[in-house]
Amino acid sequence: MRSCQAVKENGEPCRQAPLRDGDFCFWHSPDHAKEAAEARRLGGLRRRREGTLSGAYDFDGLDSVPKVRRLLEIAVLDTLSLENSVACSRTLAYLAQIALKALEVGELAERIDALERLVAPRLEKAGKRR
């Protein structure tokens, strides 16, 4: 497999695939320098915007049930602030459906954790007897 002929700032070779008819990837191609610079600029703007929105909404990802619930709360509140319409009602119904599923998953996770806490000492004792 071909790879870009450029060397990164840290001295390592670029491992991106080169453009079809060239030796360099999009990011290192002299013919695409303006487009690559604009893409980098927009990426920086997006990261700053994400940081601002994360702070404004007190949102920091989707890697836990409480964080997913927080996103649903944000979506519901934003939807409730819209003008009443069929589309708004459908969106709220959909969000309610998703919220119920998130609550169910969260409840099941809590129940499994409780059961594991109860069973763990018994498993440890059974393992010591062997």
Backbone bond lengths (Angstrom), bond angles and torsions (degrees), N, CA, C in turn:
res aa  C-N    CA-C-N  psi(-1)  N-CA   C-N-CA  omega(-1)  CA-C   N-CA-C  phi
1 M - - - 1.457 - - 1.528 109.31 -
2 R 1.300 115.91 132.91 1.468 120.77 179.02 1.517 110.25 -74.16
3 S 1.332 115.84 152.84 1.458 120.17 173.98 1.520 109.06 -137.32
4 C 1.300 114.40 161.30 1.460 122.52 -178.93 1.535 109.26 -56.64
5 Q 1.316 116.18 141.58 1.465 121.34 -178.46 1.532 113.07 -85.83
6 A 1.314 117.88 -2.61 1.464 121.07 -177.67 1.521 111.01 -75.15
7 V 1.329 114.61 156.63 1.458 122.15 174.59 1.521 106.59 -113.01
8 K 1.339 116.26 129.00 1.465 120.63 -178.55 1.523 110.65 -71.26
9 E 1.341 116.36 169.35 1.460 122.09 -178.05 1.523 112.63 -58.69
10 N 1.332 116.72 -30.32 1.472 120.37 -178.88 1.528 112.23 -84.79
11 G 1.347 118.01 5.15 1.449 122.09 177.27 1.520 114.82 91.13
12 E 1.331 117.26 -8.42 1.458 120.54 179.24 1.525 109.86 -82.09
13 P 1.333 116.76 149.45 1.463 118.46 176.62 1.525 110.59 -71.04
14 C 1.311 115.92 147.75 1.463 121.02 174.79 1.521 107.26 -73.08
15 R 1.301 117.18 134.17 1.457 120.89 -177.21 1.534 112.81 -104.67
16 Q 1.336 116.85 7.60 1.458 120.67 178.15 1.523 110.33 -70.02
17 A 1.306 116.05 153.70 1.458 120.59 174.84 1.521 108.92 -71.65
18 P 1.319 117.32 138.48 1.470 119.05 178.37 1.520 110.91 -73.64
19 L 1.305 115.42 162.33 1.458 120.56 174.64 1.527 108.89 -62.80
20 R 1.284 116.89 156.47 1.473 122.67 -172.41 1.531 113.17 -49.58
21 D 1.301 117.85 -48.17 1.474 120.94 -175.61 1.525 112.07 -110.57
22 G 1.322 117.72 34.57 1.454 119.23 -178.01 1.514 112.58 -147.35
23 D 1.326 114.39 179.27 1.462 121.08 179.60 1.518 112.29 -101.19
24 F 1.334 117.39 -8.06 1.461 121.41 -175.34 1.527 111.00 -119.77
25 C 1.320 116.21 153.39 1.462 121.69 173.79 1.528 108.86 -75.21
26 F 1.314 116.09 175.25 1.468 121.15 179.26 1.521 110.99 -54.79
27 W 1.331 116.88 -43.18 1.465 121.27 -173.54 1.518 113.03 -70.26
28 H 1.331 118.46 -26.06 1.459 121.55 -176.80 1.526 113.48 -109.80
29 S 1.308 118.10 -3.41 1.452 121.60 -178.23 1.527 110.56 -70.94
30 P 1.347 117.17 124.52 1.471 119.00 177.17 1.528 112.14 -60.67
31 D 1.328 116.24 -28.91 1.465 119.79 -179.45 1.526 112.97 -72.20
32 H 1.321 117.18 -16.64 1.464 121.62 -178.05 1.536 112.26 -118.99
33 A 1.305 117.01 21.74 1.472 121.32 -176.08 1.530 111.83 -59.40
34 K 1.330 117.36 -43.81 1.472 119.73 -179.11 1.522 111.24 -65.10
35 E 1.338 116.42 -44.29 1.465 120.11 179.68 1.525 111.26 -64.24
36 A 1.327 117.05 -40.69 1.466 120.94 179.59 1.532 110.50 -65.49
37 A 1.334 116.40 -41.32 1.468 119.63 178.52 1.525 110.96 -63.15
38 E 1.340 116.54 -41.27 1.466 120.50 178.29 1.525 111.02 -65.21
39 A 1.331 116.61 -40.37 1.471 120.28 177.95 1.523 110.66 -63.14
40 R 1.332 117.22 -40.90 1.480 120.41 177.19 1.522 110.41 -63.18
41 R 1.339 116.23 -43.29 1.470 120.47 179.55 1.524 110.55 -60.86
42 L 1.335 116.64 -46.67 1.461 120.18 -179.84 1.523 111.41 -65.03
43 G 1.330 117.13 -36.40 1.461 120.42 176.60 1.519 111.24 -62.33
44 G 1.335 116.60 -40.88 1.468 120.39 177.20 1.512 111.62 -64.37
45 L 1.346 116.29 -42.14 1.464 119.92 177.74 1.524 110.72 -61.96
46 R 1.322 115.46 -41.22 1.468 119.55 -179.80 1.529 110.78 -63.31
47 R 1.339 116.64 -44.61 1.470 119.16 179.56 1.530 111.13 -61.82
48 R 1.334 116.69 -41.36 1.468 119.17 177.77 1.524 110.81 -64.05
49 R 1.334 116.17 -41.83 1.467 120.76 179.26 1.521 110.33 -63.38
50 E 1.345 116.92 -42.93 1.461 120.69 178.02 1.523 110.64 -59.19
51 G 1.328 116.46 -42.42 1.465 119.94 178.77 1.514 111.92 -62.93
52 T 1.323 116.25 -42.26 1.465 120.72 179.25 1.524 110.58 -64.03
53 L 1.326 116.34 -46.55 1.465 120.16 -179.51 1.522 111.75 -66.22
54 S 1.322 117.10 -39.61 1.467 120.27 178.34 1.520 110.46 -59.02
55 G 1.317 115.99 -42.66 1.464 119.93 178.81 1.513 112.42 -68.85
56 A 1.324 116.55 -42.62 1.460 120.96 -178.39 1.527 111.68 -64.45
57 Y 1.324 116.30 -37.62 1.455 120.73 -177.28 1.531 113.31 -98.69
58 D 1.326 117.52 1.06 1.465 121.10 -176.69 1.528 109.68 52.11
59 F 1.320 115.07 52.68 1.461 122.49 -176.35 1.521 108.60 -126.61
60 D 1.342 116.23 129.39 1.466 118.18 -179.09 1.520 113.78 -138.42
61 G 1.322 117.22 36.46 1.453 119.36 172.95 1.511 113.72 126.31
62 L 1.341 114.30 -178.87 1.459 121.23 -176.38 1.524 111.57 -126.48
63 D 1.324 117.40 29.75 1.462 119.89 -173.76 1.527 114.48 -94.92
64 S 1.322 117.00 15.14 1.466 120.11 174.51 1.532 108.78 -155.43
65 V 1.321 115.31 159.91 1.469 119.85 -179.73 1.532 111.03 -60.57
66 P 1.342 119.88 -44.58 1.466 118.26 178.21 1.536 113.29 -60.04
67 K 1.319 117.31 -34.78 1.462 119.63 179.04 1.527 111.31 -70.06
68 V 1.316 116.70 -36.97 1.467 120.58 176.44 1.524 109.34 -66.44
69 R 1.326 116.05 -40.47 1.469 119.67 176.78 1.518 110.65 -60.77
70 R 1.332 116.86 -39.59 1.465 120.41 179.85 1.529 110.15 -62.71
71 L 1.322 116.92 -42.51 1.462 119.85 178.54 1.525 110.76 -62.40
72 L 1.318 116.62 -41.25 1.470 120.09 177.70 1.525 110.93 -63.03
73 E 1.328 117.04 -40.31 1.472 120.12 177.41 1.522 110.58 -59.86
74 I 1.319 116.28 -44.35 1.464 120.89 179.41 1.530 109.88 -60.90
75 A 1.332 115.97 -47.09 1.472 120.37 -178.77 1.525 111.14 -62.63
76 V 1.323 116.93 -41.69 1.468 120.35 179.77 1.519 110.28 -65.02
77 L 1.321 117.40 -46.27 1.471 120.06 -179.38 1.527 111.11 -62.79
78 D 1.326 116.58 -42.29 1.468 119.08 177.94 1.523 111.19 -64.40
79 T 1.328 117.03 -39.39 1.464 120.61 179.48 1.524 110.81 -68.08
80 L 1.329 117.18 -39.74 1.466 120.12 178.05 1.526 112.19 -63.17
81 S 1.315 117.03 -26.44 1.466 119.65 -179.06 1.534 112.25 -79.05
82 L 1.340 117.33 -9.89 1.465 121.03 179.06 1.525 110.82 -78.53
83 E 1.317 115.69 163.47 1.454 120.88 176.06 1.529 109.24 -63.89
84 N 1.316 116.43 140.50 1.460 121.04 -178.81 1.523 109.69 -64.59
85 S 1.343 114.95 127.60 1.467 120.45 -179.95 1.518 108.45 -157.74
86 V 1.324 115.49 171.40 1.458 120.26 177.25 1.527 109.13 -62.63
87 A 1.329 117.81 -43.23 1.465 121.44 179.73 1.528 110.94 -61.49
88 C 1.325 116.72 -40.47 1.465 121.04 178.57 1.533 109.95 -64.45
89 S 1.309 116.72 -43.54 1.468 120.72 179.00 1.523 110.97 -63.34
90 R 1.307 117.23 -41.31 1.470 120.57 178.22 1.522 110.71 -63.61
91 T 1.312 115.42 -41.98 1.466 119.25 179.40 1.517 110.59 -63.24
92 L 1.325 116.91 -43.28 1.466 120.31 178.67 1.531 111.43 -63.77
93 A 1.328 116.78 -40.46 1.468 120.03 178.02 1.526 110.17 -63.27
94 Y 1.308 117.07 -42.23 1.456 121.20 178.87 1.526 110.17 -63.98
95 L 1.319 117.01 -46.03 1.469 120.34 179.47 1.528 111.33 -62.74
96 A 1.325 117.01 -36.51 1.468 120.28 177.03 1.528 110.22 -64.61
97 Q 1.311 116.45 -40.80 1.461 120.84 177.95 1.536 110.20 -61.23
98 I 1.306 116.89 -45.87 1.463 121.56 179.24 1.530 110.26 -65.49
99 A 1.329 117.08 -39.94 1.463 120.55 179.01 1.525 110.89 -62.56
100 L 1.337 117.21 -42.04 1.461 119.87 177.22 1.523 111.18 -60.49
101 K 1.307 117.04 -41.18 1.462 120.64 178.22 1.530 110.54 -64.45
102 A 1.329 117.49 -41.99 1.463 121.10 178.46 1.528 110.89 -63.66
103 L 1.328 116.69 -40.36 1.467 120.04 177.11 1.524 110.55 -63.50
104 E 1.318 116.94 -42.31 1.458 121.58 179.12 1.531 110.63 -61.21
105 V 1.312 116.48 -46.99 1.462 120.88 179.90 1.529 110.33 -63.28
106 G 1.317 116.37 -42.61 1.464 119.74 178.60 1.522 111.93 -63.18
107 E 1.328 117.10 -42.47 1.456 121.09 178.83 1.529 111.01 -64.00
108 L 1.311 116.69 -43.66 1.463 120.21 178.41 1.526 111.31 -63.06
109 A 1.313 117.23 -40.73 1.467 120.53 177.94 1.525 110.79 -62.24
110 E 1.332 117.09 -42.03 1.465 120.53 178.40 1.529 110.86 -63.90
111 R 1.317 116.69 -40.99 1.471 120.48 179.60 1.527 111.17 -65.93
112 I 1.316 117.21 -41.07 1.464 120.62 177.94 1.520 110.23 -63.85
113 D 1.326 117.25 -42.96 1.471 120.40 177.68 1.526 110.92 -59.59
114 A 1.332 117.00 -43.54 1.466 120.84 179.67 1.527 110.88 -63.02
115 L 1.324 116.43 -43.41 1.467 120.06 178.73 1.528 111.07 -64.27
116 E 1.304 117.23 -41.25 1.461 120.12 178.85 1.525 111.22 -63.80
117 R 1.327 117.22 -38.25 1.474 120.20 177.33 1.524 110.64 -64.27
118 L 1.331 117.34 -38.00 1.460 120.89 179.16 1.532 112.56 -70.61
119 V 1.315 116.44 -38.55 1.461 121.02 -174.84 1.529 112.31 -83.08
120 A 1.301 118.48 -27.87 1.470 121.89 -175.40 1.530 113.14 -53.91
121 P 1.347 119.90 -48.74 1.472 118.54 179.49 1.534 112.44 -60.79
122 R 1.316 117.06 -37.00 1.469 120.51 179.50 1.528 110.66 -66.72
123 L 1.314 116.34 -40.38 1.458 119.86 178.63 1.525 111.08 -65.98
124 E 1.329 116.21 -38.36 1.466 120.04 178.15 1.529 110.55 -63.99
125 K 1.335 117.37 -43.84 1.468 120.93 178.51 1.514 110.57 -63.12
126 A 1.325 116.83 -43.50 1.465 120.51 -179.15 1.531 110.18 -64.48
127 G 1.289 117.15 -35.49 1.465 120.77 178.89 1.509 112.21 -70.15
128 K 1.334 119.31 -31.76 1.463 123.26 179.97 1.511 111.49 -74.73
129 R 1.318 117.60 -27.78 1.463 121.64 -178.45 1.515 112.02 -73.02
130 R 1.254 118.86 -25.77 1.461 122.46 -175.21 1.460 110.47 -70.68
